[in-house]
Amino acid sequence: MIAFVSGPVAALAPATAVIEVGGIGMAVQCTPGTLSGLRIGQDARLATSLVVREDSLTLYGFADDDERQVFELLQTASGVGPRLAQAMLATHSPDALRLAVATGDEKALTAVSGIGKKGAQKLLLELKDRLGEPVGTHIGRQAAPSGPASWSDQLHAALVGLGYTPRDAEEAVAAVAPQAEAATADGARPPVPQLLRAALQTLNRAR
């Protein structure tokens, strides 16, 4: 198992970072939140999980060991593969997922693209005793925990991480705002990975 990769960031793409390790470029699949903390040319350390298939070897990267652990635990539930587990972490932080499971928050899970009502109910049952309690949070507290960063903040940070100026990032976020509002109107959480791709297309057309 490759537990982590460490080295300079050689390249960034909407869903991938390339980390130079011993002269070899390691392509690592990451969420927009993880990518937003990376800068080309700067050293980075990503916790990783290697997913082996008959026809592929895919390395998934995370900001810390906790994210990687939750990524792997999520896949112990039936029907959850690496892509869906990564989508869940792109929408919610590890602690937000733990709290959702611990409190039976079906709505939080259906906010993830690819999870419907029945799927959420099934996941709540299967993951109940696997993720553990949120760190530093006691179930039954009246105060609500802080949720994940807004879609616009996540998207802006990811674009800046890819090398765009804050101003260009703001304009791209504004350009895809109608798509995000349409998703919100349907009761879903705006899908940041899809919005990121749309924002990049907008920026490429502007060049």
Secondary structure as a PSIPRED ss2 file (coil, helix, strand):
# PSIPRED VFORMAT (PSIPRED V4.0)

   1 M C   1.000  0.000  0.000
   2 I C   1.000  0.000  0.000
   3 A C   1.000  0.000  0.000
   4 F E   0.000  0.000  1.000
   5 V E   0.000  0.000  1.000
   6 S E   0.000  0.000  1.000
   7 G E   0.000  0.000  1.000
   8 P E   0.000  0.000  1.000
   9 V E   0.000  0.000  1.000
  10 A E   0.000  0.000  1.000
  11 A E   0.000  0.000  1.000
  12 L E   0.000  0.000  1.000
  13 A C   1.000  0.000  0.000
  14 P C   1.000  0.000  0.000
  15 A C   1.000  0.000  0.000
  16 T E   0.000  0.000  1.000
  17 A E   0.000  0.000  1.000
  18 V E   0.000  0.000  1.000
  19 I E   0.000  0.000  1.000
  20 E E   0.000  0.000  1.000
  21 V E   0.000  0.000  1.000
  22 G C   1.000  0.000  0.000
  23 G C   1.000  0.000  0.000
  24 I E   0.000  0.000  1.000
  25 G E   0.000  0.000  1.000
  26 M E   0.000  0.000  1.000
  27 A E   0.000  0.000  1.000
  28 V E   0.000  0.000  1.000
  29 Q E   0.000  0.000  1.000
  30 C C   1.000  0.000  0.000
  31 T C   1.000  0.000  0.000
  32 P H   0.000  1.000  0.000
  33 G H   0.000  1.000  0.000
  34 T H   0.000  1.000  0.000
  35 L H   0.000  1.000  0.000
  36 S C   1.000  0.000  0.000
  37 G C   1.000  0.000  0.000
  38 L C   1.000  0.000  0.000
  39 R C   1.000  0.000  0.000
  40 I C   1.000  0.000  0.000
  41 G C   1.000  0.000  0.000
  42 Q C   1.000  0.000  0.000
  43 D E   0.000  0.000  1.000
  44 A E   0.000  0.000  1.000
  45 R E   0.000  0.000  1.000
  46 L E   0.000  0.000  1.000
  47 A E   0.000  0.000  1.000
  48 T E   0.000  0.000  1.000
  49 S E   0.000  0.000  1.000
  50 L E   0.000  0.000  1.000
  51 V E   0.000  0.000  1.000
  52 V E   0.000  0.000  1.000
  53 R E   0.000  0.000  1.000
  54 E C   1.000  0.000  0.000
  55 D C   1.000  0.000  0.000
  56 S E   0.000  0.000  1.000
  57 L E   0.000  0.000  1.000
  58 T E   0.000  0.000  1.000
  59 L E   0.000  0.000  1.000
  60 Y E   0.000  0.000  1.000
  61 G E   0.000  0.000  1.000
  62 F E   0.000  0.000  1.000
  63 A C   1.000  0.000  0.000
  64 D C   1.000  0.000  0.000
  65 D H   0.000  1.000  0.000
  66 D H   0.000  1.000  0.000
  67 E H   0.000  1.000  0.000
  68 R H   0.000  1.000  0.000
  69 Q H   0.000  1.000  0.000
  70 V H   0.000  1.000  0.000
  71 F H   0.000  1.000  0.000
  72 E H   0.000  1.000  0.000
  73 L H   0.000  1.000  0.000
  74 L H   0.000  1.000  0.000
  75 Q C   1.000  0.000  0.000
  76 T C   1.000  0.000  0.000
  77 A C   1.000  0.000  0.000
  78 S C   1.000  0.000  0.000
  79 G C   1.000  0.000  0.000
  80 V C   1.000  0.000  0.000
  81 G C   1.000  0.000  0.000
  82 P H   0.000  1.000  0.000
  83 R H   0.000  1.000  0.000
  84 L H   0.000  1.000  0.000
  85 A H   0.000  1.000  0.000
  86 Q H   0.000  1.000  0.000
  87 A H   0.000  1.000  0.000
  88 M H   0.000  1.000  0.000
  89 L H   0.000  1.000  0.000
  90 A H   0.000  1.000  0.000
  91 T H   0.000  1.000  0.000
  92 H C   1.000  0.000  0.000
  93 S C   1.000  0.000  0.000
  94 P H   0.000  1.000  0.000
  95 D H   0.000  1.000  0.000
  96 A H   0.000  1.000  0.000
  97 L H   0.000  1.000  0.000
  98 R H   0.000  1.000  0.000
  99 L H   0.000  1.000  0.000
 100 A H   0.000  1.000  0.000
 101 V H   0.000  1.000  0.000
 102 A H   0.000  1.000  0.000
 103 T H   0.000  1.000  0.000
 104 G C   1.000  0.000  0.000
 105 D C   1.000  0.000  0.000
 106 E H   0.000  1.000  0.000
 107 K H   0.000  1.000  0.000
 108 A H   0.000  1.000  0.000
 109 L H   0.000  1.000  0.000
 110 T H   0.000  1.000  0.000
 111 A C   1.000  0.000  0.000
 112 V C   1.000  0.000  0.000
 113 S C   1.000  0.000  0.000
 114 G C   1.000  0.000  0.000
 115 I C   1.000  0.000  0.000
 116 G C   1.000  0.000  0.000
 117 K H   0.000  1.000  0.000
 118 K H   0.000  1.000  0.000
 119 G H   0.000  1.000  0.000
 120 A H   0.000  1.000  0.000
 121 Q H   0.000  1.000  0.000
 122 K H   0.000  1.000  0.000
 123 L H   0.000  1.000  0.000
 124 L H   0.000  1.000  0.000
 125 L H   0.000  1.000  0.000
 126 E H   0.000  1.000  0.000
 127 L H   0.000  1.000  0.000
 128 K C   1.000  0.000  0.000
 129 D C   1.000  0.000  0.000
 130 R C   1.000  0.000  0.000
 131 L C   1.000  0.000  0.000
 132 G C   1.000  0.000  0.000
 133 E C   1.000  0.000  0.000
 134 P C   1.000  0.000  0.000
 135 V C   1.000  0.000  0.000
 136 G C   1.000  0.000  0.000
 137 T C   1.000  0.000  0.000
 138 H C   1.000  0.000  0.000
 139 I C   1.000  0.000  0.000
 140 G C   1.000  0.000  0.000
 141 R C   1.000  0.000  0.000
 142 Q C   1.000  0.000  0.000
 143 A C   1.000  0.000  0.000
 144 A C   1.000  0.000  0.000
 145 P C   1.000  0.000  0.000
 146 S C   1.000  0.000  0.000
 147 G C   1.000  0.000  0.000
 148 P C   1.000  0.000  0.000
 149 A C   1.000  0.000  0.000
 150 S C   1.000  0.000  0.000
 151 W H   0.000  1.000  0.000
 152 S H   0.000  1.000  0.000
 153 D H   0.000  1.000  0.000
 154 Q H   0.000  1.000  0.000
 155 L H   0.000  1.000  0.000
 156 H H   0.000  1.000  0.000
 157 A H   0.000  1.000  0.000
 158 A H   0.000  1.000  0.000
 159 L H   0.000  1.000  0.000
 160 V H   0.000  1.000  0.000
 161 G H   0.000  1.000  0.000
 162 L C   1.000  0.000  0.000
 163 G C   1.000  0.000  0.000
 164 Y C   1.000  0.000  0.000
 165 T C   1.000  0.000  0.000
 166 P H   0.000  1.000  0.000
 167 R H   0.000  1.000  0.000
 168 D H   0.000  1.000  0.000
 169 A H   0.000  1.000  0.000
 170 E H   0.000  1.000  0.000
 171 E H   0.000  1.000  0.000
 172 A H   0.000  1.000  0.000
 173 V H   0.000  1.000  0.000
 174 A H   0.000  1.000  0.000
 175 A H   0.000  1.000  0.000
 176 V H   0.000  1.000  0.000
 177 A H   0.000  1.000  0.000
 178 P H   0.000  1.000  0.000
 179 Q H   0.000  1.000  0.000
 180 A H   0.000  1.000  0.000
 181 E H   0.000  1.000  0.000
 182 A H   0.000  1.000  0.000
 183 A H   0.000  1.000  0.000
 184 T H   0.000  1.000  0.000
 185 A H   0.000  1.000  0.000
 186 D C   1.000  0.000  0.000
 187 G C   1.000  0.000  0.000
 188 A C   1.000  0.000  0.000
 189 R C   1.000  0.000  0.000
 190 P C   1.000  0.000  0.000
 191 P C   1.000  0.000  0.000
 192 V H   0.000  1.000  0.000
 193 P H   0.000  1.000  0.000
 194 Q H   0.000  1.000  0.000
 195 L H   0.000  1.000  0.000
 196 L H   0.000  1.000  0.000
 197 R H   0.000  1.000  0.000
 198 A H   0.000  1.000  0.000
 199 A H   0.000  1.000  0.000
 200 L H   0.000  1.000  0.000
 201 Q H   0.000  1.000  0.000
 202 T H   0.000  1.000  0.000
 203 L H   0.000  1.000  0.000
 204 N H   0.000  1.000  0.000
 205 R H   0.000  1.000  0.000
 206 A H   0.000  1.000  0.000
 207 R C   1.000  0.000  0.000
